Each structure stands twice: as C-alpha cells, then as structure tokens.
Amino acid sequence: MPLEIRELVIRTTVTSDSTQLGGDSDSEDGAVANESAIIAACVDQVLAILHARKER
C-alpha cells in the first residue's frame, strides 16, 4: 500500500552572528549574499516540487 504525505512542515532559523563572520563590515556583505543564495536555492526547490506535482 503506497504512503502519501499530504503535509510537510519544515522549520529553520537563519541567524547572522558577527562573531562567526569575523566582525567586520565586509563580512556583512558576504552574509547578505549568502542569505540571498540560500533564498534562491529554496525558491528553486519549491518551484521544482510544484512542477513535479503538475506532472502527476
């Protein structure tokens, strides 16, 4: 019997700690770029999931 998952909840916390990033202002730009890359990757994955659902 196949198992169907109707809801999947994913929670995450993204924090920007200046001690981990080196503490200078240049690292803040890197943190923003890194955050943008994470968001872009998440959007790509969500769109791929939605596309796969349409094909069913």
N, C-alpha and C positions, 0 to 999 in steps of 0.2 A: 504494500500500500504506500503510495507516494506521500511525502510530507510536504505540506505547503505552509510557508511562513508568510503571514499576512502583514505583519508589522515588525519592523526592526528599528530599535532605538539606539542611537549612538551618541554618546555624550563625551565631550572633550573640553579641556581647558588649555588655552594657549596664553602663556604669560611671557612678558618681556622683562627679565631681570637684568639690570645694568651690571651687576657683578659677574654674571655669566658671559655677558657680551664684551667685557673689557672696560666698560665705564666711560668711554669717550664718545663724542658726538658722532664720529664716523660710523661707529657700530650701530647707532640708532638707524641710520640709513640702510644698513645691511639688514637690520631686524625688520624694517618696513618691507624691504624687497623679499626677505624670506617669508614674511607673513603673506605677501601678495602671491608668492609662488605656492604656498600651502592652499590658499583660497582657490587659485586657478586649478590646482590638481583636484581639489574636492569638486569643483564645478564640472570638470571633465568627467570624473567618475559618476556623478549624478546624471549627467547627460547620457553617458553610456548605458547606465541602468535603465533610464527612461526609453532609450532607443531599443534596448533588448526587450523591454515589456511590450512595445508596439509590434514587434515581430512575432510575438506569440500568437 
